[in-house]
């Protein structure tokens, strides 16, 4: 049966050109009603005329996606409802991290993330009421794998992957499905970074069929998924998690013990696919811990943090306080940041008693990042490591998620992390050494009901981390992200007493501190940790399918081969970079209609 688009009301943001225009043409051929959003009246009007000429109906809804409700109101006024939302609008503000301005950071997040939230929030009540809705977010290979000069863009694009996962979880009982695509196509944005020859093979029409399959009334049952697409290539990509290694959570859980077994963290021979709940694995760890022998230690001399200066944000309680105590135990210089002077000073006292040297740096990471770093430099001469740990929870079902709740979480976790990294970067760059540990979450990987803000923010941290690691590598600045699960003030609101006691923050601290040590040579890694366990995440991509590069497929042709797109077998690969992502797309450039590969 052909895919059905007839009379679907579709909003396409950034619909005045490039990918959005290609989508509009595809929907027009299916007799849909298309709302073309763009900041340019002329571009929007041009695409509206093209849609009508192709047999569809369309209106222009000019304006910024930040004003999402106004766009949706225009759609409802013209057509009575909305069935499909394509979050396609975007901007580039590429610049090296050293030179990137706060405005360039904010501009990208405002459009890609806060704008996507605003317009999705506006269509959500309509979708729930009619028990039908389809959402497609637009990520990018840069967001999935990281890219130099795009720390803002990579973080924003990765954020949209988990945003869709959360929306899909919350929309299940209302027949609302949300997915994400990471396209490679010719557009106003890619024209600035690709040659005309490459762009000639990346017709946006190659991406449109995927949008069609994901949004048709009678399309396959697909939700919360990520797809890579471009130049006739279609594949699915998902997270894979290593089995990991479990250390005995006692006094033998030293940096040297971790270093000895660290390669085992990256053993994917028994890999699994992460889901919202890791309860089964957590119970295994809980049962295993009592029977484990003390951890064997690595060769002498033992790893220490003597004369090593570390800033810990949100260090006054929970994980941050545990990190501070662990660094202190091994002689570190610890800068304890917190918005509470009492909490920070209390931890500083503990640091000094345990053999370290501590100083409090009171203030908000959003407003006082440079001041926090200045305190560290004045006290200890420089900064060797930064642990971005500060965060807040503001959980709420998406239907009740206000702009204040969404933006406040994004600002603390993402903008605060960006500002702290920005403040330490000159010192690390000058000394040709640095270690940065950002804090993500398992819910930033898989998404969780009621955490559209938190999951989105923690996913942004992943994209930002991967991009920053690329820029830092040449100056011996290694950047990783930790996805911890531990009993803290934040998890106390959602965890049972038993879990809080079993998975203490003290059992995460050794892993966090090792990741910022001189001895750890990993970068761009996402590490899960709890209860003495450390496991790693990587991507797995299906082999996918290809169509001729000079003849874009139709949505029906793609739908007929959908099972091939989503099959993960021994042909699956594990890409780690944007170059890996482009490989099969570029390889398909030579695939011409009627020819054999």
ZAVEXKOL-225183 format. One record per residue (C-alpha): y, z, x; residue in one letter. Coordinates in pm, whole numbers, plus 32768, in hexadecimal, padded with zeros to 4 digits. Example, Ala and Ser with C-alpha at 12.3 -4.5 7.8 and 13.67 -1.06 7.14 Angstrom:
REM ZAVEXKOL-225183
     Y     Z     X  residu
  7E3E  830C  84CE       a
  7F96  82CA  8557       s
This chain:
REM ZAVEXKOL-225183
     Y     Z     X  residu
  8000  8000  8000       x
  8158  7FA3  808D       x
  8241  80BF  80EB       x
  832C  8113  7FCD       x
  84A3  8133  800E       x
  8523  80B4  7EBE       x
  864D  817D  7E3F       x
  862D  8286  7F50       x
  8786  8313  7F9A       x
  87A6  8323  8113       x
  88BC  83B9  81E5       x
  88D2  832F  8344       x
  89C5  83E6  8426       x
  8A59  8312  853A       x
  89F4  81E9  8465       x
  8B0A  80FC  84CF       x
  8A4D  8060  85F0       x
  8922  8069  86D6       x
  87F4  8123  8652       x
  889E  818E  8511       x
  88F1  8026  84BB       x
  878A  7FBC  84FC       x
  870C  80CD  8414       x
  8800  8061  8307       x
  877E  7EFB  8319       x
  8616  7F74  82FC       x
  8666  8046  81C8       x
  872A  7F26  812F       x
  85F8  7E48  813F       x
  853B  7F59  8086       x
  8643  7F66  7F6F       x
  86BE  80C2  7FCB       x
  8819  8151  7F8F       x
  88BC  8197  80DC       x
  89DD  827E  8130       x
  8A76  820C  8277       x
  8B23  832A  8328       x
  8BFC  82DC  8454       x
  8D45  834E  84E6       x
  8DB9  81E3  84DB       x
  8E14  8156  8386       x
  8DFF  7FF2  8409       x
  8CA2  8020  849A       x
  8C22  80CF  8363       x
  8CAF  7FC3  827D       x
  8C12  7EB1  8350       x
  8AB7  7F49  8332       x
  8AE7  7F85  81BC       x
  8B2A  7E12  818F       x
  89F5  7DBB  825B       x
  891B  7EA2  8189       x
  8990  7E04  8048       x
  8956  7CA9  80D1       x
  87EC  7D0D  8123       x
  87AB  7D7F  7FBF       x
  87F5  7EF3  7FD0       x
  8915  7FC3  7F50       x
  89FD  808B  8031       x
  8B3D  8153  804B       x
  8C06  81C7  8176       x
  8C38  833D  81AC       x
  8D2E  8356  82C8       x
  8D5B  849B  8386       x
  8CCB  858E  847E       x
  8B6F  861C  8449       x
  8C11  8770  847C       x
  8C90  873A  8319       x
  8B30  8706  8296       x
  8B72  877D  8135       x
  8C83  8677  8104       x
  8B94  8563  816C       x
  8A84  85DD  8084       x
  8B7C  8603  7F65       x
  8BD6  8493  7F88       x
  8A67  8433  7F7C       x
  8A2A  8504  7E44       x
  8B5E  847A  7D9B       x
  8AE6  8316  7DD3       x
  896F  833D  7D9F       x
  892A  848F  7CFF       x
  885B  8526  7E1A       x
  87DA  84F9  7F7F       x
  866F  84C2  7FE0       x
  867E  847C  8156       x
  875B  84F6  8272       x
  875C  844C  83C5       x
  8814  8524  84C3       x
  8878  840E  85AE       x
  89E6  8450  860A       x
  8A28  84A8  8773       x
  8B12  84A1  889C       x
  8AE8  84A1  8A16       x
  8BB9  8570  8B04       x
  8AF0  853D  8C41       x
  8B5F  85EF  8D7C       x
  8ABF  86B3  8E96       x
  8A98  8821  8E44       x
  8B8C  8884  8F57       x
  8C9F  87B3  8EB7       x
  8C48  87D4  8D45       x
  8D58  8874  8C74       x
  8D27  8964  8B56       x
  8DBD  8861  8A6B       x
  8CBB  8761  8AD7       x
  8BAB  885D  8A93       x
  8C38  88BD  893F       x
  8C78  8756  88CF       x
  8B0A  86FB  88FB       x
  8A82  8833  8850       x
  8B78  8819  8732       x
  8B0B  86BB  86CE       x
  899A  86C0  8722       x
  893C  8821  86BB       x
  8A46  88C5  85E5       x
  8A88  877B  8535       x
  8916  874C  84ED       x
  890B  88AD  8462       x
  8A3B  8871  8384       x
  89BE  8737  82DA       x
  8856  87B2  82C1       x
  88D1  88F0  821F       x
  898D  881C  811F       x
  885D  874C  80B8       x
  8768  8870  80B9       x
  87AD  88EC  7F53       x
  8782  8788  7ECF       x
  8637  8760  7F82       x
  85B5  88AD  7F03       x
  861D  8869  7D9D       x
  8578  8712  7D8B       x
  844E  877F  7E60       x
  8474  8659  7F49       x
  852F  8627  808C       x
  8505  8579  81D9       x
  85C6  85D0  8315       x
  85B9  8521  8464       x
  8671  85B8  858D       x
  86C7  84E9  86BD       x
  866E  857A  880F       x
  8659  84BC  8956       x
  8579  84A1  8A89       x
  8692  855C  8B3A       x
  8666  867E  8A4A       x
  84ED  8682  8A61       x
  84D0  8659  8BDA       x
  862B  86A8  8C60       x
  871D  85C4  8D15       x
  881D  85F9  8E26       x
  8987  85F5  8DB6       x
  8922  8645  8C52       x
  88F9  87BE  8C40       x
  89C3  87BE  8AFD       x
  8916  8694  8A5D       x
  87B4  86F8  8AC8       x
  87D8  8852  8A33       x
  886B  87D0  88EF       x
  875C  86CB  88C3       x
  8640  87BD  8905       x
  86DC  88A9  8808       x
  86A9  87A7  86F8       x
  8531  8798  8737       x
  84F9  8902  86DA       x
  8603  88F8  85CA       x
  8528  87F4  851D       x
  83F0  88C8  8552       x
  8491  89F2  84A5       x
  8514  891C  8387       x
  83BA  888C  8356       x
  831E  89E7  8346       x
  841C  8A5E  8247       x
  840A  8920  817C       x
  8291  890E  814A       x
  8285  8991  7FE6       x
  83A4  88AD  7F80       x
  830B  876C  8011       x
  841A  8761  811A       x
  83A4  86CA  8262       x
  8469  86C7  83A6       x
  8416  8613  84E9       x
  84C2  85AF  862B       x
  84CC  8469  86EB       x
  8528  8436  8859       x
  8592  82C9  885E       x
  85EF  81E6  897C       x
  86CA  80D0  88F2       x
  8802  8006  892F       x
  8932  80B8  88A3       x
  8A9C  8107  88F0       x
  8A20  8239  89AD       x
  890D  8194  8A79       x
  89ED  806F  8AD6       x
  8A9F  815B  8BC6       x
  8962  81B3  8C87       x
  887B  8080  8C73       x
  8893  7F1A  8CF0       x
  88BA  7DF5  8BFD       x
  8761  7D76  8C66       x
  86B7  7EBD  8C05       x
  8780  7EDA  8AC4       x
  8714  7D7C  8A5C       x
  85B2  7E03  8A35       x
  8618  7F36  8971       x
  867D  7EA7  8822       x
  86C3  7FC5  872B       x
  85EB  7F08  8631       x
  84BE  7F83  86F7       x
  850F  80E8  868D       x
  8550  80A9  851C       x
  83E0  808A  84B6       x
  839F  81EF  8526       x
  84BD  826A  844E       x
  8424  81AA  832E       x
  82CA  8241  8356       x
  8357  83A2  836F       x
  8432  8387  8239       x
  8385  82A2  813F       x
  8324  833C  7FF1       x
  81B7  82EA  8036       x
  81B5  8311  81AE       x
  80B4  83E0  826E       x
  80B5  855A  8259       x
  8176  85A1  8398       x
  8254  86CB  83DD       x
  82E0  878F  8502       x
  827A  8682  85FB       x
  8320  85CF  8720       x
  8300  845A  8767       x
  836E  8385  888D       x
  83CD  8221  883A       x
  8476  80EF  88CD       x
  8445  7F82  8923       x
  8310  7F5F  8848       x
  8266  80A0  88C1       x
  820C  81C0  87D8       x
  816C  830D  883D       x
  8160  8479  87D7       x
  81BA  8592  88C8       x
  8169  8702  88A2       x
  8163  8844  8968       x
  8029  88B1  8A1C       x
  7FF2  8A12  8A9C       x
  7F19  8A7D  8BC3       x
  7E1D  8B93  8B98       x
  7EE3  8C52  8C9B       x
  7E85  8D7A  8D72       x
  7E7E  8EE9  8D16       x
  7EDC  8FF2  8E14       x
  7E85  9161  8DEE       x
  7FC0  91FF  8D5C       x
  7FDA  932B  8E46       x
  807A  9389  8F93       x
  7FB5  9275  9041       x
  8078  9171  8F78       x
  8151  9125  90A9       x
  820A  8FE9  9111       x
  8105  8FB7  9221       x
  7FEA  8FD2  9124       x
  8093  8ED0  9048       x
  80D0  8DE4  916A       x
  7F5F  8DEF  91CA       x
  7EE8  8D78  9074       x
  8016  8CAC  9006       x
  7F74  8B50  9020       x
  7E7A  8BBD  8F14       x
  7F97  8BCE  8E17       x
  7FA0  8A50  8E1E       x
  7E2F  8A16  8DDA       x
  7E20  893C  8CA2       x
  7CA5  8913  8C9F       x
  7C96  89EA  8B65       x
  7DE7  8988  8AD7       x
  7E4A  89C7  896F       x
  7F62  8952  888E       x
  805C  8A66  8844       x
  80A1  8AC8  86DD       x
  818F  8BBE  863F       x
  8091  8CD6  8665       x
  7FF0  8D34  87AF       x
  7F43  8E5D  870E       x
  7DDF  8DFE  8772       x
  7E37  8DDD  88E1       x
  7F02  8F1E  88D7       x
  7DDA  8FDB  884A       x
  7CFE  8F4D  895F       x
  7DF2  8FCB  8A63       x
  7E06  911F  89BD       x
  7C8A  9143  89C5       x
  7C73  90BF  8B29       x
  7D75  91A3  8BCC       x
  7CAB  92EA  8BD4       x
  7B86  9242  8C87       x
  7C50  9193  8D95       x
  7C3C  9218  8EFB       x
  7D7A  9255  8FC5       x
  7E1E  9111  9034       x
  7DCA  9095  9193       x
  7EFE  907D  926E       x
  7F75  8F52  9334       x
  7F84  8F4F  94B0       x
  8086  902C  955E       x
  81A5  905D  956E       x
  81CE  90BC  93FE       x
  82D9  9005  9337       x
  8416  90D0  9306       x
  8573  909C  9278       x
  8626  915D  938B       x
  878A  90D9  93C2       x
  8752  8FED  929E       x
  885C  8FEA  918F       x
  87FE  8FA5  9026       x
  88D7  8F98  8EEE       x
  8824  8FF4  8DAB       x
  88DB  8FAE  8C66       x
  8886  908C  8B41       x
  8800  9180  8C42       x
  8849  92C2  8B89       x
  870B  92C9  8AB8       x
  85B9  9228  8A79       x
  854D  910F  8B5C       x
  868C  9114  8C29       x
  866B  9286  8C78       x
  84FD  9254  8CD9       x
  8560  9139  8DC2       x
  8669  9216  8E62       x
  8571  932D  8EA4       x
  8475  923D  8F3A       x
  8573  91A3  9028       x
  85E2  9302  9089       x
  847E  936C  90D5       x
  8475  925D  91DF       x
  85CC  92A6  9271       x
  86A6  91AB  91B8       x
  881D  91A9  917C       x
  8838  91A4  9002       x
  8969  9149  8F34       x
  892E  91CC  8DD6       x
  89FA  9112  8CD3       x
  8A16  918F  8B6F       x
  8B1D  91AA  8A61       x
  8AD0  9320  8A52       x
  8B5A  93E7  8B77       x
  8A77  950D  8B25       x
  893E  9435  8B26       x
  899B  937E  8C67       x
  89FB  94BC  8D22       x
  88BA  9566  8CB7       x
  87EB  944A  8D4B       x
  88BE  944B  8E8A       x
  8864  95B9  8EB8       x
  86F4  9561  8E96       x
  871A  9446  8F90       x
  87B6  952D  9093       x
  86A9  9637  9062       x
  8592  9536  908D       x
  8610  94C2  91E1       x
  86EB  939F  9183       x
  8863  937D  917E       x
  8905  934F  902B       x
  8A55  92FE  8F97       x
  8ABD  92D2  8E2E       x
  8B75  919A  8DB7       x
  8BF0  91D9  8C57       x
  8C4B  90B3  8B7D       x
  8BE2  8F8D  8AA6       x
  8B36  8E6A  8B50       x
  8C02  8D81  8A72       x
  8D53  8E0D  8AD6       x
  8D1F  8EC2  8C21       x
  8C2A  8DF1  8CEE       x
  8D10  8DC3  8E17       x
  8D6C  8F33  8E15       x
  8BFC  8F96  8E16       x
  8BB6  8EB9  8F42       x
  8CEE  8F35  8FF4       x
  8C71  909C  8FD6       x
  8B29  9034  9076       x
  8BD3  8F7F  9197       x
  8CCC  9097  91D9       x
  8BB6  919B  91E1       x
  8AA4  90DC  9298       x
  8B46  8FAB  9339       x
  8A94  8E9A  9274       x
  8998  8E51  9162       x
  8837  8DDF  91AB       x
  87A5  8DDF  904E       x
  8816  8DDD  8EE5       x
  8741  8E4C  8DC0       x
  87D8  8DD5  8C78       x
  8740  8ED0  8B89       x
  8854  8F2B  8A90       x
  8812  8EC8  8929       x
  8828  8F1E  87BA       x
  875A  8EE4  8680       x
  87ED  8E7F  8532       x
  86B6  8E18  8471       x
  86DE  8D7F  831A       x
  8630  8C74  824C       x
  86E2  8B28  8279       x
  8753  8B21  8110       x
  8817  8C60  815A       x
  887C  8C0A  82C0       x
  89F8  8C13  82D6       x
  8AC7  8B60  83DD       x
  8B22  8CB1  8475       x
  89B3  8D14  8496       x
  8952  8BC4  8528       x
  8A75  8B9C  8617       x
  8A7E  8D02  8697       x
  8916  8CEF  870F       x
  894D  8B9A  87AB       x
  8A89  8C10  8858       x
  89F3  8D48  88F5       x
  88AB  8CB0  8964       x
  891A  8B55  89C8       x
  8A8C  8B5B  8A17       x
  8A6B  8CB4  8AB5       x
  894F  8C39  8B94       x
  8A17  8B04  8BF0       x
  8B48  8BD5  8C4C       x
  8A82  8CC6  8D25       x
  89DA  8BA8  8DDE       x
  8B2B  8B02  8E08       x
  8BBE  8C41  8E9C       x
  8AAA  8C75  8FA0       x
  8A7B  8B07  8FF8       x
  8B90  8AEE  9102       x
  8AFE  8C13  91C5       x
  899B  8B8E  91B4       x
  8A0C  8A30  920C       x
  8AD4  8AA8  9339       x
  89BA  8B7C  93C7       x
  88B9  8A6C  9378       x
  87E0  8B67  92C1       x
  87BA  8BF0  9164       x
  86C2  8C54  905C       x
  8711  8C46  8EE9       x
  862E  8CC0  8DD3       x
  8696  8C67  8C74       x
  85F8  8D04  8B43       x
  8556  8C2D  8A3A       x
  844F  8CA3  8943       x
  82FE  8C38  88B7       x
  83C6  8BFD  8778       x
  84A2  8B0C  883B       x
  8369  8A43  8884       x
  82B9  8A48  8733       x
  83C9  8AB9  8643       x
  83AB  8BD5  8548       x
  8402  8C09  83DA       x
  8557  8CAB  83B1       x
  85C8  8C57  8511       x
  8674  8B07  84F7       x
  878F  8B98  85C8       x
  86C0  8C56  86C9       x
  85B1  8B4F  86F2       x
  86B7  8A3F  8719       x
  8774  8B0A  881E       x
  863B  8B5F  88E3       x
  85D1  89F1  88E3       x
  8728  8993  8967       x
  86E8  8A80  8A88       x
  85B0  89B6  8AE0       x
  866B  886B  8AEB       x
  878A  8908  8BAD       x
  8699  89A8  8CA5       x
  85E4  8862  8CEF       x
  8729  87A5  8D25       x
  87C7  88B4  8DFC       x
  868B  88CA  8ED1       x
  86AE  8759  8F23       x
  8812  878C  8F9C       x
  87C6  88CB  905C       x
  868F  8859  9118       x
  8749  87AD  9235       x
  8806  88F1  927F       x
  86D5  89D2  926F       x
  8743  8A58  911D       x
  860E  8A7F  9046       x
  8630  8AA8  8ECF       x
  851B  8B14  8DE4       x
  8501  8B9F  8C83       x
  8434  8CC3  8C07       x
  83A7  8CD7  8AA6       x
  8358  8E4B  8A8E       x
  82BA  8F18  897B       x
  82FD  908B  8999       x
  8357  91C1  88D8       x
  84D4  91C7  88DB       x
  85F4  921A  87F3       x
  85E4  90B7  876E       x
  846C  90AA  8732       x
  8469  920C  86A4       x
  84E6  9175  855F       x
  83B5  9093  853C       x
  8299  9131  8607       x
  81A6  9247  85AC       x
  819E  9391  8669       x
  8054  9331  870D       x
  80DE  91EE  8795       x
  8217  9299  8815       x
  8144  9391  88DA       x
  804B  9295  895D       x
  813C  9189  89D0       x
  824A  924D  8A80       x
  836F  91A7  8B2B       x
  82F4  9244  8C6F       x
  81CA  9157  8C64       x
  82AE  9024  8C5F       x
  8398  909C  8D74       x
  82B2  904B  8E9A       x
  8297  8EDE  8E2F       x
  840D  8EBC  8DF3       x
  8463  8F55  8F43       x
  8364  8E84  8FFF       x
  83FB  8D46  8F6B       x
  8548  8DA4  900F       x
  84B4  8E01  9162       x
  84D3  8D45  92A9       x
  835D  8D0B  92A2       x
  8356  8C50  9155       x
  8385  8ADD  9195       x
  835F  8A62  9032       x
  847C  89C9  8F71       x
  84A7  8932  8E14       x
  837F  89FF  8D97       x
  8363  8AA6  8C43       x
  828D  8BDF  8C62       x
  8204  8CB5  8B48       x
  81D1  8E25  8B9D       x
  8154  8F5F  8AF0       x
  806D  9085  8B33       x
  801F  901D  8C9A       x
  7FE2  8EAF  8C40       x
  80A0  8D83  8CC0       x
  805A  8C26  8C38       x
  810E  8ADD  8C63       x
  8181  89D0  8B72       x
  817A  885B  8BAC       x
  818D  8724  8AD4       x
  8069  864F  8A67       x
  80A9  84F2  89E5       x
  7FB8  8416  8927       x
  7F61  82C4  89BA       x
  801C  822E  8895       x
  8030  80C2  8831       x
  8106  7F94  8882       x
  818B  7E6B  87C3       x
  8226  7D35  8861       x
  8372  7D80  8909       x
  840E  7C43  8880       x
  839E  7C79  8717       x
  83E7  7DD2  8681       x
  82D7  7E59  859F       x
  830C  7E9E  8430       x
  82E1  7FF9  839B       x
  81A4  7F84  82EC       x
  8111  7F00  8432       x
  8150  804F  84D8       x
  80C3  8110  83B0       x
  7F81  8042  83C6       x
  7F4D  80C1  852B       x
  7FCF  8221  84F9       x
  7E8B  82CD  8555       x
  7E98  8225  86AA       x
  7FF6  82A9  86E6       x
  7F8F  840F  869F       x
  7E39  8417  8748       x
  7E1F  84F6  887B       x
  7CF2  849B  8950       x
  7C9B  8471  8ABF       x
  7DA7  8365  8ADE       x
  7EB9  8465  8A98       x
  7FB2  84A0  8BB1       x
  808E  85C1  8C1F       x
  81E9  8538  8C6B       x
  82D9  861C  8D26       x
  8415  854A  8D47       x
  84F0  844D  8C9B       x
  8460  8349  8D89       x
  8301  839F  8D11       x
  837C  837F  8BAE       x
  8406  8222  8BE9       x
  82D2  81A5  8C9F       x
  8204  811A  8B7B       x
  8340  809C  8AD2       x
  83A9  7FD3  8C05       x
  8243  7F5D  8C37       x
  8251  7EC4  8ADB       x
  837F  7DEC  8B2C       x
  8294  7CD3  8B94       x
  81CD  7CE4  8A50       x
  8234  7BAF  8990       x
  81C2  7B41  8838       x
  808A  7A6D  8858       x
  804D  7AD4  89C0       x
  7F44  7BC5  8A3D       x
  7F9A  7CF5  8B10       x
